[in-house]
C-alpha cells in the first residue's frame, strides 16, 4: 500500500514543474481515501455516535475514525496542516499507525507518542497533524481525552443545559520526535444524556460567502456552541440527541454560508 503511494509521489514534483495534469495521482488518492474512511462505522453499545466528513476538494485533510479493540473504543478527529498530496499522505500514515498501535497500547497518549516517533523522521518538517482523541471504556463506562494541538472539545452538560469548552493543547504530531513525557490522558466527567462534540476548523473557519466583499466572517466557536445549545430536544423529556445536534449544526452552518 505504502509502496504504491510513494511511487505516485515521486512523479508529482515533475508533473507540477512541467505543468502537466496530475489527474491520475488525485484519482488514486481519492480512491484510497474512500476505502480507508468510508468503512462501516463501529457501533458503540452505550453511546449514540453520529459522524461525517465531507472533503472540500477531491481529497481531504480533515477527517475522523473510530477503532474498537477489546473493551475500548478509540474515537478521534484530525487535521493535517497545509494542502496537497503530502498532507493527505501524512493523514493516511497516521491513520494506519494509530490503527495498529491501538492493538498494542491501551491509552491514547501511548498510542499517539509511538505514532509520532515513527512519523516525525519520515515527513517534511512543515507537515504537521493536530488531533483530538477520546477513549471510551465500555466496561467501566468512562471517557478519557488526549490532546495534540487540536480545536476545543465541546461537551454539552444535560444537567446544566449548557456547553463547556475543554482546551486542547500540547504539540501537534510532527513537531518534535519524543513526546512520550508530554502527552497525557485525562478523564472527562461524562454523565447520562451529556453530549460530546468533536470538530475541525473546517466548521469554525468556514466563511460567510454571501458577503464576497472582503468583510467575510468565520462561523466560529460561538456559533457552533449556539447551534448545539439551541438544538431541539425530545418532546416531553428535554433531552438532546446526537442526531438532532448534528442536524442543527448542519442547518445553521448551511444558513450561515449561503443564506
Buried (B, 14 or more C-beta within 10 A) or exposed (E): EEEEBEEBBEEBEEBEEEEEEBEEBBEBBBEBBEEBBEEEEBEBEEBEBBBEBEBEEEBBBBBBBBBBEEEBBBBBBBBBBEEBBBBBBBBBBBBBBBBBBBEEBBBBBBBBBBBBBBBBEEBEEEBBBBBBBBBBBBEEEEBBBBBBBBBBBBBBBBEEEEBEEBEBEBBBBBBEEEBEEBBEBEEBEBEEBBBBBBBBBBBBEBEBEEEEEEEEEBBBBEBBBBBBBEBEBEEEEEEBBBEBBBBBBEEBBEEBEEE
